Amino acid sequence: MKKTPSPLVDQFLDSLWLECALSKNTLSAYRTDISQFTAWLCPQGIQLETLQRETLLDYLSFRYDQGLSARSSARFLSSVRRFYRWLLREEKIDTDPTLNIDSPKLPLSLPKAISEETVEALLEAPDIKTPVGLRDRAMLEIMYGCGLRVTELISLTINQVNNQQGVVRTSGKGNIERLIPMGEIAQEWLIRYLNEARDALIKTTENDALFISIQGSKMTRVAFWYRIKHYVLIADIRCHLSPHTLRHAFATHLLNHGADLRSVQSLLGHSSISTTEIYTHLAKERLTKIYKKHHPRA
């Protein structure tokens, strides 16, 4: 990753990696935010360790004038808050310049909801007469049936799936492990893939990845994304659909069928219930549409 001007930032990121087990993408985002801030401070002769609250407010105003989104500035503020709390803990500074600075208000961002019929059309798109098609059907069924993140799906190994108990063991953000039931249909397609397709794709028995690419190696995020785009065209699906859309559909459809929020939170691996609550808006929207369409007094 790109080096930052201050060695303190490297120490801070090393500390985050050791203490919180954050992903490379998250650490890279922290580095980018603080590096851009440092580049803005340098011409003014200001160092990160001597930053004053007023200068930080000036930078936030600068970002606003540059047309950067509120979400981007909120992420930046989160990065520098964590950095200055670390500096305070390490006794590198006496006061935290990020205190009493409110994060920008963010618009409610709802995940895109897709219907159960749309999901069904996508699931039926792969040609299951081929090893690749059977693999893709199993991947789609597992992702929708378990609500996995894309990285969780492609990182699955043979040992993380227990077909006798019908569960998937995965490690999500922060290396938090959880057990997720597969469901009978997802399990049936996974067993078919293992029995009929995986051996035709794999090049070496030393590869323990569950889902194998046509090159014989582990599937990648990009490869799976392209496979979904391919099936969206085959199924003539007109709405935007990505791998993460299936995770959203998993949560929304569970709530639509009566699942409680805490259970959905556990299945998704959310550390906070507030993250899961966003899906209740989608469920309420659907109920409102059903009411308006079918109730005689609507």
DONU-929141 format. One record per residue (C-alpha): chain; x, y, z; residue in one letter. Coordinates in Angstrom, 3 decimals, padded with zeros to 6 digits. Example, Ala and Ser with C-alpha at 12.3 -4.5 7.8 and 13.67 -1.06 7.14 Angstrom:
2
+----+----------+----------+----------+----+
| ch |        X |        Y |        Z | aa |
+----+----------+----------+----------+----+
|  A |  012.300 | -004.500 |  007.800 |  A |
|  A |  013.670 | -001.060 |  007.140 |  S |
+----+----------+----------+----------+----+
end
This chain:
298
+----+----------+----------+----------+----+
| ch |        X |        Y |        Z | aa |
+----+----------+----------+----------+----+
|  A |  000.000 |  000.000 |  000.000 |  M |
|  A |  001.062 |  003.593 | -000.570 |  K |
|  A |  003.239 |  005.048 |  002.164 |  K |
|  A |  002.021 |  008.033 |  004.159 |  T |
|  A |  004.193 |  011.047 |  005.098 |  P |
|  A |  003.923 |  010.424 |  008.868 |  S |
|  A |  005.342 |  007.256 |  010.470 |  P |
|  A |  002.653 |  007.670 |  013.135 |  L |
|  A |  000.035 |  006.722 |  010.566 |  V |
|  A |  001.855 |  003.465 |  009.825 |  D |
|  A |  002.017 |  002.719 |  013.554 |  Q |
|  A | -001.681 |  003.502 |  013.883 |  F |
|  A | -002.611 |  001.186 |  011.006 |  L |
|  A | -000.402 | -001.598 |  012.367 |  D |
|  A | -002.183 | -001.202 |  015.702 |  S |
|  A | -005.594 | -001.442 |  014.019 |  L |
|  A | -004.555 | -004.551 |  012.126 |  W |
|  A | -003.289 | -006.275 |  015.280 |  L |
|  A | -006.094 | -005.241 |  017.628 |  E |
|  A | -009.154 | -005.241 |  015.375 |  C |
|  A | -008.209 | -007.591 |  012.516 |  A |
|  A | -009.575 | -005.124 |  009.963 |  L |
|  A | -009.538 | -006.057 |  006.297 |  S |
|  A | -006.937 | -004.731 |  003.850 |  K |
|  A | -009.649 | -002.690 |  002.125 |  N |
|  A | -010.632 | -000.983 |  005.386 |  T |
|  A | -007.018 | -000.241 |  006.309 |  L |
|  A | -006.435 |  001.116 |  002.807 |  S |
|  A | -009.430 |  003.439 |  003.207 |  A |
|  A | -008.015 |  004.770 |  006.499 |  Y |
|  A | -004.658 |  005.338 |  004.841 |  R |
|  A | -006.197 |  007.166 |  001.881 |  T |
|  A | -008.302 |  009.459 |  004.065 |  D |
|  A | -005.411 |  010.455 |  006.323 |  I |
|  A | -002.948 |  010.777 |  003.420 |  S |
|  A | -005.242 |  013.181 |  001.573 |  Q |
|  A | -005.698 |  015.193 |  004.757 |  F |
|  A | -001.922 |  015.295 |  005.303 |  T |
|  A | -001.381 |  016.511 |  001.727 |  A |
|  A | -003.832 |  019.370 |  002.396 |  W |
|  A | -002.087 |  020.298 |  005.671 |  L |
|  A |  001.517 |  020.257 |  004.356 |  C |
|  A |  001.450 |  023.548 |  002.382 |  P |
|  A |  000.207 |  025.246 |  005.541 |  Q |
|  A |  003.076 |  023.879 |  007.613 |  G |
|  A |  000.691 |  021.980 |  009.894 |  I |
|  A |  001.476 |  018.496 |  011.195 |  Q |
|  A | -001.107 |  015.885 |  012.172 |  L |
|  A |  000.108 |  015.917 |  015.778 |  E |
|  A | -000.383 |  019.693 |  016.143 |  T |
|  A | -003.779 |  019.899 |  014.441 |  L |
|  A | -006.346 |  022.292 |  015.925 |  Q |
|  A | -010.112 |  021.806 |  015.823 |  R |
|  A | -010.588 |  024.912 |  013.656 |  E |
|  A | -008.237 |  023.560 |  010.973 |  T |
|  A | -010.184 |  020.310 |  010.837 |  L |
|  A | -013.405 |  022.293 |  010.374 |  L |
|  A | -011.706 |  024.245 |  007.569 |  D |
|  A | -010.833 |  020.965 |  005.836 |  Y |
|  A | -014.389 |  019.722 |  006.110 |  L |
|  A | -015.550 |  022.977 |  004.513 |  S |
|  A | -012.944 |  022.509 |  001.779 |  F |
|  A | -014.308 |  019.028 |  001.051 |  R |
|  A | -017.819 |  020.460 |  000.820 |  Y |
|  A | -016.646 |  023.153 | -001.619 |  D |
|  A | -014.989 |  020.453 | -003.724 |  Q |
|  A | -018.352 |  018.717 | -004.104 |  G |
|  A | -017.419 |  015.620 | -002.093 |  L |
|  A | -020.407 |  013.733 | -000.760 |  S |
|  A | -021.582 |  013.789 |  002.841 |  A |
|  A | -020.986 |  010.035 |  002.992 |  R |
|  A | -017.355 |  010.498 |  001.931 |  S |
|  A | -016.798 |  013.213 |  004.545 |  S |
|  A | -018.452 |  011.086 |  007.229 |  A |
|  A | -016.048 |  008.255 |  006.408 |  R |
|  A | -013.086 |  010.664 |  006.556 |  F |
|  A | -014.214 |  011.982 |  009.938 |  L |
|  A | -014.561 |  008.442 |  011.228 |  S |
|  A | -010.989 |  007.703 |  010.099 |  S |
|  A | -009.415 |  010.747 |  011.739 |  V |
|  A | -011.464 |  010.287 |  014.931 |  R |
|  A | -010.049 |  006.824 |  015.334 |  R |
|  A | -006.549 |  008.094 |  014.541 |  F |
|  A | -006.658 |  010.880 |  017.131 |  Y |
|  A | -008.124 |  008.614 |  019.788 |  R |
|  A | -005.177 |  006.335 |  019.190 |  W |
|  A | -002.748 |  009.292 |  019.450 |  L |
|  A | -004.394 |  010.303 |  022.733 |  L |
|  A | -004.174 |  006.748 |  024.075 |  R |
|  A | -000.498 |  006.552 |  023.092 |  E |
|  A |  000.098 |  009.946 |  024.784 |  E |
|  A |  001.285 |  011.527 |  021.534 |  K |
|  A | -001.163 |  014.427 |  021.986 |  I |
|  A | -002.907 |  016.101 |  024.949 |  D |
|  A | -006.266 |  016.967 |  023.382 |  T |
|  A | -008.396 |  015.376 |  020.663 |  D |
|  A | -009.212 |  017.921 |  017.898 |  P |
|  A | -012.120 |  015.785 |  016.664 |  T |
|  A | -014.151 |  016.240 |  019.847 |  L |
|  A | -017.570 |  017.904 |  019.477 |  N |
|  A | -017.487 |  017.777 |  015.681 |  I |
|  A | -020.703 |  016.281 |  014.347 |  D |
|  A | -020.658 |  013.920 |  011.393 |  S |
|  A | -022.526 |  015.100 |  008.277 |  P |
|  A | -026.144 |  013.962 |  008.177 |  K |
|  A | -026.514 |  011.163 |  005.671 |  L |
|  A | -029.610 |  010.492 |  003.563 |  P |
|  A | -031.276 |  007.177 |  004.280 |  L |
|  A | -029.742 |  004.751 |  001.817 |  S |
|  A | -031.969 |  001.742 |  001.268 |  L |
|  A | -030.614 | -001.386 | -000.402 |  P |
|  A | -032.287 | -002.191 | -003.696 |  K |
|  A | -035.173 | -004.593 | -003.156 |  A |
|  A | -035.889 | -007.276 | -005.735 |  I |
|  A | -038.865 | -009.591 | -005.842 |  S |
|  A | -038.834 | -013.294 | -005.111 |  E |
|  A | -039.830 | -013.864 | -008.737 |  E |
|  A | -036.733 | -011.993 | -009.922 |  T |
|  A | -034.499 | -014.074 | -007.669 |  V |
|  A | -036.153 | -017.248 | -008.956 |  E |
|  A | -035.497 | -016.206 | -012.562 |  A |
|  A | -031.835 | -015.587 | -011.761 |  L |
|  A | -031.442 | -018.908 | -009.963 |  L |
|  A | -032.885 | -020.816 | -012.915 |  E |
|  A | -030.685 | -019.070 | -015.524 |  A |
|  A | -027.525 | -021.270 | -015.328 |  P |
|  A | -027.268 | -024.274 | -017.673 |  D |
|  A | -027.057 | -027.061 | -015.099 |  I |
|  A | -026.052 | -029.583 | -017.772 |  K |
|  A | -022.521 | -028.148 | -017.649 |  T |
|  A | -020.054 | -028.177 | -014.717 |  P |
|  A | -019.783 | -024.367 | -014.790 |  V |
|  A | -023.555 | -023.954 | -014.843 |  G |
|  A | -023.991 | -026.404 | -011.975 |  L |
|  A | -021.316 | -024.579 | -009.989 |  R |
|  A | -022.989 | -021.228 | -010.628 |  D |
|  A | -026.406 | -022.565 | -009.609 |  R |
|  A | -024.932 | -023.860 | -006.353 |  A |
|  A | -023.181 | -020.535 | -005.685 |  M |
|  A | -026.338 | -018.516 | -006.323 |  L |
|  A | -028.430 | -020.836 | -004.156 |  E |
|  A | -025.926 | -020.702 | -001.281 |  I |
|  A | -025.593 | -016.926 | -001.483 |  M |
|  A | -029.337 | -016.330 | -001.501 |  Y |
|  A | -030.108 | -019.171 |  000.904 |  G |
|  A | -027.493 | -018.105 |  003.471 |  C |
|  A | -027.225 | -014.342 |  002.922 |  G |
|  A | -023.454 | -014.485 |  002.528 |  L |
|  A | -021.234 | -011.607 |  001.534 |  R |
|  A | -019.409 | -012.149 | -001.767 |  V |
|  A | -016.035 | -012.528 | -000.050 |  T |
|  A | -017.520 | -015.065 |  002.366 |  E |
|  A | -018.968 | -017.071 | -000.518 |  L |
|  A | -015.824 | -017.294 | -002.651 |  I |
|  A | -013.634 | -017.940 |  000.411 |  S |
|  A | -015.553 | -021.037 |  001.514 |  L |
|  A | -013.541 | -024.227 |  001.772 |  T |
|  A | -014.745 | -027.820 |  001.710 |  I |
|  A | -014.281 | -028.054 |  005.491 |  N |
|  A | -016.561 | -025.071 |  006.137 |  Q |
|  A | -019.617 | -026.890 |  004.809 |  V |
|  A | -021.331 | -029.626 |  006.802 |  N |
|  A | -023.870 | -031.373 |  004.582 |  N |
|  A | -024.971 | -033.745 |  007.342 |  Q |
|  A | -026.003 | -030.892 |  009.633 |  Q |
|  A | -026.911 | -028.568 |  006.752 |  G |
|  A | -024.816 | -025.614 |  007.947 |  V |
|  A | -022.141 | -023.301 |  006.563 |  V |
|  A | -019.383 | -021.984 |  008.829 |  R |
|  A | -017.997 | -018.646 |  007.708 |  T |
|  A | -015.896 | -015.785 |  009.023 |  S |
|  A | -017.220 | -012.330 |  008.210 |  G |
|  A | -016.021 | -008.811 |  009.025 |  K |
|  A | -013.635 | -008.693 |  011.951 |  G |
|  A | -013.080 | -012.456 |  011.583 |  N |
|  A | -016.328 | -013.070 |  013.477 |  I |
|  A | -017.336 | -016.678 |  012.882 |  E |
|  A | -020.957 | -017.719 |  012.497 |  R |
|  A | -022.910 | -020.845 |  011.598 |  L |
|  A | -025.682 | -020.425 |  009.037 |  I |
|  A | -028.310 | -023.021 |  008.065 |  P |
|  A | -028.287 | -023.761 |  004.346 |  M |
|  A | -031.863 | -024.758 |  003.699 |  G |
|  A | -032.856 | -027.917 |  001.855 |  E |
|  A | -032.835 | -026.472 | -001.658 |  I |
|  A | -029.398 | -024.838 | -001.315 |  A |
|  A | -028.061 | -028.033 |  000.208 |  Q |
|  A | -029.422 | -030.156 | -002.648 |  E |
|  A | -027.725 | -027.983 | -005.267 |  W |
|  A | -024.457 | -027.937 | -003.316 |  L |
|  A | -024.437 | -031.738 | -003.103 |  I |
|  A | -025.104 | -031.992 | -006.848 |  R |
|  A | -022.227 | -029.612 | -007.553 |  Y |
|  A | -019.852 | -031.577 | -005.309 |  L |
|  A | -020.865 | -034.915 | -006.821 |  N |
|  A | -021.129 | -033.928 | -010.479 |  E |
|  A | -019.110 | -030.779 | -011.228 |  A |
|  A | -016.300 | -029.904 | -008.819 |  R |
|  A | -013.992 | -032.751 | -009.890 |  D |
|  A | -014.405 | -031.699 | -013.526 |  A |
|  A | -013.202 | -028.156 | -012.700 |  L |
|  A | -010.437 | -028.738 | -010.177 |  I |
|  A | -006.862 | -029.185 | -011.373 |  K |
|  A | -005.198 | -030.329 | -008.149 |  T |
|  A | -006.419 | -032.260 | -005.127 |  T |
|  A | -004.497 | -029.853 | -002.868 |  E |
|  A | -007.045 | -027.112 | -003.608 |  N |
|  A | -009.582 | -027.059 | -000.752 |  D |
|  A | -011.658 | -024.157 | -002.148 |  A |
|  A | -015.329 | -025.052 | -002.360 |  L |
|  A | -016.086 | -023.213 | -005.605 |  F |
|  A | -013.608 | -023.690 | -008.448 |  I |
|  A | -013.065 | -021.453 | -011.491 |  S |
|  A | -012.590 | -022.776 | -015.026 |  I |
|  A | -008.839 | -022.273 | -014.472 |  Q |
|  A | -008.993 | -024.777 | -011.635 |  G |
|  A | -008.358 | -022.207 | -008.897 |  S |
|  A | -010.598 | -020.513 | -006.337 |  K |
|  A | -013.365 | -018.314 | -007.740 |  M |
|  A | -012.749 | -014.562 | -007.501 |  T |
|  A | -015.117 | -011.684 | -006.728 |  R |
|  A | -014.742 | -010.305 | -010.258 |  V |
|  A | -015.374 | -013.670 | -011.908 |  A |
|  A | -018.546 | -014.219 | -009.898 |  F |
|  A | -019.739 | -010.681 | -010.653 |  W |
|  A | -019.353 | -011.349 | -014.386 |  Y |
|  A | -021.243 | -014.631 | -014.048 |  R |
|  A | -024.165 | -012.780 | -012.449 |  I |
|  A | -024.147 | -010.169 | -015.219 |  K |
|  A | -024.265 | -013.033 | -017.714 |  H |
|  A | -027.320 | -014.586 | -016.042 |  Y |
|  A | -029.071 | -011.239 | -015.681 |  V |
|  A | -028.985 | -010.997 | -019.482 |  L |
|  A | -030.127 | -014.597 | -019.960 |  I |
|  A | -033.043 | -014.147 | -017.552 |  A |
|  A | -033.912 | -010.770 | -019.134 |  D |
|  A | -033.839 | -009.072 | -015.725 |  I |
|  A | -034.253 | -005.320 | -016.251 |  R |
|  A | -033.360 | -004.023 | -012.777 |  C |
|  A | -029.805 | -003.512 | -011.499 |  H |
|  A | -028.565 | -006.686 | -009.847 |  L |
|  A | -025.196 | -007.418 | -008.246 |  S |
|  A | -023.866 | -010.202 | -006.008 |  P |
|  A | -024.675 | -008.107 | -002.927 |  H |
|  A | -028.275 | -007.735 | -004.125 |  T |
|  A | -028.846 | -011.397 | -003.245 |  L |
|  A | -027.744 | -010.716 |  000.339 |  R |
|  A | -030.232 | -007.842 |  000.492 |  H |
|  A | -032.932 | -010.106 | -000.952 |  A |
|  A | -032.150 | -012.768 |  001.661 |  F |
|  A | -032.748 | -010.294 |  004.506 |  A |
|  A | -035.790 | -008.594 |  002.983 |  T |
|  A | -037.564 | -011.821 |  002.063 |  H |
|  A | -036.972 | -013.257 |  005.544 |  L |
|  A | -038.615 | -010.201 |  007.118 |  L |
|  A | -041.474 | -010.306 |  004.604 |  N |
|  A | -042.191 | -013.866 |  005.696 |  H |
|  A | -042.239 | -013.041 |  009.403 |  G |
|  A | -038.654 | -013.449 |  010.630 |  A |
|  A | -037.708 | -011.293 |  013.612 |  D |
|  A | -035.030 | -008.638 |  013.305 |  L |
|  A | -032.643 | -010.191 |  015.843 |  R |
|  A | -032.584 | -013.485 |  013.952 |  S |
|  A | -031.862 | -011.707 |  010.661 |  V |
|  A | -029.099 | -009.720 |  012.389 |  Q |
|  A | -027.492 | -012.956 |  013.574 |  S |
|  A | -027.749 | -014.609 |  010.162 |  L |
|  A | -026.236 | -011.594 |  008.380 |  L |
|  A | -023.432 | -011.248 |  010.919 |  G |
|  A | -024.196 | -007.597 |  011.728 |  H |
|  A | -022.513 | -006.382 |  014.912 |  S |
|  A | -025.212 | -003.736 |  015.448 |  S |
|  A | -028.988 | -004.109 |  015.165 |  I |
|  A | -029.138 | -000.617 |  013.627 |  S |
|  A | -027.425 | -001.984 |  010.505 |  T |
|  A | -030.128 | -004.619 |  010.129 |  T |
|  A | -033.001 | -002.201 |  010.799 |  E |
|  A | -032.602 | -000.678 |  007.352 |  I |
|  A | -034.299 | -003.750 |  005.920 |  Y |
|  A | -037.462 | -003.087 |  007.895 |  T |
|  A | -038.058 | -000.035 |  005.683 |  H |
|  A | -038.137 | -002.308 |  002.648 |  L |
|  A | -040.544 | -004.707 |  004.328 |  A |
|  A | -042.825 | -001.801 |  005.324 |  K |
|  A | -042.756 | -000.459 |  001.765 |  E |
|  A | -043.870 | -003.825 |  000.441 |  R |
|  A | -046.690 | -004.108 |  002.990 |  L |
|  A | -047.871 | -000.608 |  002.069 |  T |
|  A | -047.981 | -001.509 | -001.629 |  K |
|  A | -049.887 | -004.723 | -000.879 |  I |
|  A | -052.364 | -002.803 |  001.292 |  Y |
|  A | -052.976 | -000.134 | -001.360 |  K |
|  A | -053.387 | -002.745 | -004.058 |  K |
|  A | -055.719 | -005.152 | -002.277 |  H |
|  A | -057.635 | -003.371 |  000.482 |  H |
|  A | -061.040 | -002.019 | -000.644 |  P |
|  A | -060.654 |  001.117 |  001.495 |  R |
|  A | -057.075 |  001.908 |  000.536 |  A |
+----+----------+----------+----------+----+
end
